[in-house]
Amino acid sequence: MTFTQFELAAQITQAISECGYEKPTPIQSQAIPMALSGRDILASAQTGTGKTAAFVLPALQRLTVRSTQRGIGPRILVLTPTRELAKQITDAVRLYGRHMRVRSGVILGGMPYREQLRLLSSPVDIIVATPGRLIDHLERGKINLSRVEVLVLDEADRMLDMGFSEDVDKIAAACPPERQTLMFSATMDRETSRLAARLLNNPERIEIAPEKITADHIEQRLHVADDLSHKHRLLRHLIDNHDVRKAIIFSATKRDTDSLAVELKAEGHSVAALHGDMTQGARNKTIEAMRRGKIRLLVATDVAARGLDVSGISHVINFDLPKAAEDYVHRIGRTGRAGASGIAISFASIKELSYLERIERYIGKSLPEEQIPGLEPVRPMQRLSTRKSGSGGINSRYAGKRPASAPARNGKPGAAGKKTWGKPRKSSGPVVVYRPAASDMN
C-alpha cells in the first residue's frame, strides 16, 4: 500500500511526497481509511509506529470541506498528555498541511496566557492542547468547543496515569455529541477501556501488537547494582566512554533528576535536567540545546519518554527502572530512531526486581546482563527467568503477555543456586522496538 491509495487531497499528498514518505506504517494503513470514513476509532499501538500521522492526515482531509457551523472555535481538537507531544503534533500539522490554509495553535501549561487568548480570539481550525490548561480556558469561557467535528485523544493511557480522567470527561462533554472521536493508546487496561466506553460511539478496534513492531535497531543491556552508590559508579564509568555521544538518563523523580544533573555537571559533563516542574520555555531551550549538540547528557523523568524526538541519541540509560513495563519501551525508543542503531542500558537493584520481571514478561525476553571489571555486583540477582526456566531466557508461558498485577513470590528474589548472575554470559540477542524506516511516515 502507498499513501496515494488513501485518495487524500492533492495538497496533502504533495506534502507527504515532499517528505519522502512512500509506504504507510501498519497503524496508518488501518486507521486512516477508517478515520476518513467517519467512524470512531479505538487504536492500540506503541510510540514510534506513526500514530501522529494516522490522525493528523484524516483531520487535514476533513478541513478540505467547508464547515457549516459558524464561529471561531476549533473544528479539530487534539488532547495529549505532555507539552513535548503537543509540540510534536503541532509540528506534524504544519508539515503535512503546509500547502493548505490551516489555522492551528497549541494550548499548553507553562506558557503565557496572553498569547493563548490571542489565539482563541481568532478563527482556528485545529487546536492541540494538554487537558489542564484547556480546562482552565474552558471554565473561564475563553474557548468554545461547539464546532468540534473531530476529537482526538492521543496517548490516552498516559493522560489517565497523570490524573486527567475528569478533565478529559469535561472537555468531551463540551464537544458536540455527534462528533467523531479517535482514541489512541499504547496500552489498553481497564481504566482506558472504561474511558473509551464513555466517549466513543461503536468504535472500530485496531490493535498493533508489540510483537509486530520489532526490529534490530536497539541493543539492550542490564547491569545489576547493589545500591544507589553502585549505580553512580556504574553511570560514571559508562558516560566516560566516548562511544556515548548523546544520551538520555532516566531517573525516577524530579528531585533525583535535578540532583543527578548537578552532580554530573560538577564533574565536567555537559548536562541538563528535564522534568515537569520546568517552564515550557526552559524545557524547549533544553531540548533545542541537545539537538544542537550543546548538551551531551540529558537527565530526565518520564516526561521525556514520549514525544521527545531528538536525532542522534546513541544511548538511553535507565538509572532507575520504570514501574510500568510499557514506559520502559517508550524510554528506550528515544534511541535507534529512523533506522539508526542505539543502545539501551538499565541498572537494577534488588529493590527493583519486581519492575525488572514485569519488563521482561512484557517484552517476552530477559535482558542480557553485563558486568564491568571492578564494578561487579557483590550480590547476584536471580530473576524469574532463571528461577522458572533455568535457561537464562524468559519462561515461554510469559512471552508476549502483559505483566500480572503482582510479581511471582511478591517480588522477592529466590535463593541463589549454582547458576548465578555473578558470571558474565552471552546475550541471546537484542530485544528491539519498531521504528519506521526513513522511507516511512514518522
Secondary structure in CASP SS format (residue, H / E / C, confidence):
PFRMAT SS
TARGET T0000
AUTHOR 0000-0000-0000
METHOD secondary structure of the structure
MODEL  1
M C 1.00
T C 1.00
F H 1.00
T H 1.00
Q H 1.00
F H 1.00
E C 1.00
L C 1.00
A C 1.00
A H 1.00
Q H 1.00
I H 1.00
T H 1.00
Q H 1.00
A H 1.00
I H 1.00
S H 1.00
E H 1.00
C C 1.00
G C 1.00
Y C 1.00
E C 1.00
K E 1.00
P C 1.00
T C 1.00
P H 1.00
I H 1.00
Q H 1.00
S H 1.00
Q H 1.00
A H 1.00
I H 1.00
P H 1.00
M H 1.00
A H 1.00
L H 1.00
S C 1.00
G C 1.00
R C 1.00
D C 1.00
I E 1.00
L E 1.00
A E 1.00
S E 1.00
A C 1.00
Q C 1.00
T C 1.00
G C 1.00
T C 1.00
G C 1.00
K H 1.00
T H 1.00
A H 1.00
A H 1.00
F H 1.00
V H 1.00
L H 1.00
P H 1.00
A H 1.00
L H 1.00
Q H 1.00
R H 1.00
L C 1.00
T C 1.00
V C 1.00
R C 1.00
S C 1.00
T C 1.00
Q C 1.00
R C 1.00
G C 1.00
I C 1.00
G C 1.00
P C 1.00
R C 1.00
I E 1.00
L E 1.00
V E 1.00
L E 1.00
T C 1.00
P C 1.00
T C 1.00
R H 1.00
E H 1.00
L H 1.00
A H 1.00
K H 1.00
Q H 1.00
I H 1.00
T H 1.00
D H 1.00
A H 1.00
V H 1.00
R H 1.00
L H 1.00
Y H 1.00
G C 1.00
R C 1.00
H C 1.00
M C 1.00
R C 1.00
V C 1.00
R C 1.00
S E 1.00
G E 1.00
V E 1.00
I E 1.00
L C 1.00
G C 1.00
G C 1.00
M C 1.00
P C 1.00
Y H 1.00
R H 1.00
E H 1.00
Q H 1.00
L H 1.00
R H 1.00
L H 1.00
L H 1.00
S C 1.00
S C 1.00
P C 1.00
V C 1.00
D C 1.00
I E 1.00
I E 1.00
V E 1.00
A E 1.00
T C 1.00
P H 1.00
G H 1.00
R H 1.00
L H 1.00
I H 1.00
D H 1.00
H H 1.00
L H 1.00
E H 1.00
R C 1.00
G C 1.00
K C 1.00
I C 1.00
N C 1.00
L C 1.00
S C 1.00
R C 1.00
V C 1.00
E C 1.00
V E 1.00
L E 1.00
V E 1.00
L E 1.00
D C 1.00
E C 1.00
A H 1.00
D H 1.00
R H 1.00
M H 1.00
L H 1.00
D H 1.00
M C 1.00
G C 1.00
F C 1.00
S H 1.00
E H 1.00
D H 1.00
V H 1.00
D H 1.00
K H 1.00
I H 1.00
A H 1.00
A H 1.00
A H 1.00
C C 1.00
P C 1.00
P C 1.00
E C 1.00
R C 1.00
Q E 1.00
T E 1.00
L E 1.00
M E 1.00
F E 1.00
S E 1.00
A C 1.00
T C 1.00
M C 1.00
D C 1.00
R H 1.00
E H 1.00
T H 1.00
S H 1.00
R H 1.00
L H 1.00
A H 1.00
A H 1.00
R H 1.00
L H 1.00
L C 1.00
N C 1.00
N C 1.00
P C 1.00
E E 1.00
R E 1.00
I E 1.00
E E 1.00
I C 1.00
A C 1.00
P H 1.00
E H 1.00
K H 1.00
I C 1.00
T C 1.00
A C 1.00
D C 1.00
H C 1.00
I E 1.00
E E 1.00
Q E 1.00
R E 1.00
L E 1.00
H E 1.00
V E 1.00
A C 1.00
D C 1.00
D C 1.00
L H 1.00
S H 1.00
H H 1.00
K H 1.00
H H 1.00
R H 1.00
L H 1.00
L H 1.00
R H 1.00
H H 1.00
L H 1.00
I H 1.00
D C 1.00
N C 1.00
H C 1.00
D C 1.00
V C 1.00
R C 1.00
K C 1.00
A E 1.00
I E 1.00
I E 1.00
F E 1.00
S C 1.00
A C 1.00
T C 1.00
K H 1.00
R H 1.00
D H 1.00
T H 1.00
D H 1.00
S H 1.00
L H 1.00
A H 1.00
V H 1.00
E H 1.00
L H 1.00
K H 1.00
A H 1.00
E C 1.00
G C 1.00
H C 1.00
S C 1.00
V E 1.00
A E 1.00
A E 1.00
L E 1.00
H C 1.00
G C 1.00
D C 1.00
M C 1.00
T C 1.00
Q H 1.00
G H 1.00
A H 1.00
R H 1.00
N H 1.00
K H 1.00
T H 1.00
I H 1.00
E H 1.00
A H 1.00
M H 1.00
R H 1.00
R C 1.00
G C 1.00
K C 1.00
I C 1.00
R C 1.00
L E 1.00
L E 1.00
V E 1.00
A E 1.00
T C 1.00
D H 1.00
V H 1.00
A H 1.00
A C 1.00
R C 1.00
G C 1.00
L C 1.00
D C 1.00
V C 1.00
S C 1.00
G C 1.00
I C 1.00
S C 1.00
H E 1.00
V E 1.00
I E 1.00
N E 1.00
F C 1.00
D C 1.00
L C 1.00
P C 1.00
K C 1.00
A C 1.00
A H 1.00
E H 1.00
D H 1.00
Y H 1.00
V H 1.00
H H 1.00
R H 1.00
I H 1.00
G C 1.00
R C 1.00
T C 1.00
G C 1.00
R H 1.00
A H 1.00
G H 1.00
A C 1.00
S C 1.00
G E 1.00
I E 1.00
A E 1.00
I E 1.00
S E 1.00
F E 1.00
A E 1.00
S C 1.00
I H 1.00
K H 1.00
E H 1.00
L H 1.00
S H 1.00
Y H 1.00
L H 1.00
E H 1.00
R H 1.00
I H 1.00
E H 1.00
R H 1.00
Y H 1.00
I H 1.00
G C 1.00
K C 1.00
S C 1.00
L C 1.00
P C 1.00
E E 1.00
E C 1.00
Q C 1.00
I C 1.00
P C 1.00
G C 1.00
L C 1.00
E C 1.00
P C 1.00
V C 1.00
R C 1.00
P C 1.00
M C 1.00
Q C 1.00
R C 1.00
L H 1.00
S H 1.00
T H 1.00
R H 1.00
K H 1.00
S H 1.00
G C 1.00
S C 1.00
G C 1.00
G C 1.00
I C 1.00
N C 1.00
S C 1.00
R C 1.00
Y C 1.00
A C 1.00
G C 1.00
K C 1.00
R C 1.00
P C 1.00
A C 1.00
S C 1.00
A C 1.00
P C 1.00
A H 1.00
R H 1.00
N H 1.00
G H 1.00
K C 1.00
P C 1.00
G C 1.00
A C 1.00
A C 1.00
G C 1.00
K C 1.00
K C 1.00
T C 1.00
W C 1.00
G C 1.00
K C 1.00
P C 1.00
R C 1.00
K C 1.00
S C 1.00
S C 1.00
G C 1.00
P C 1.00
V C 1.00
V C 1.00
V C 1.00
Y C 1.00
R C 1.00
P C 1.00
A C 1.00
A C 1.00
S C 1.00
D E 1.00
M C 1.00
N C 1.00
END
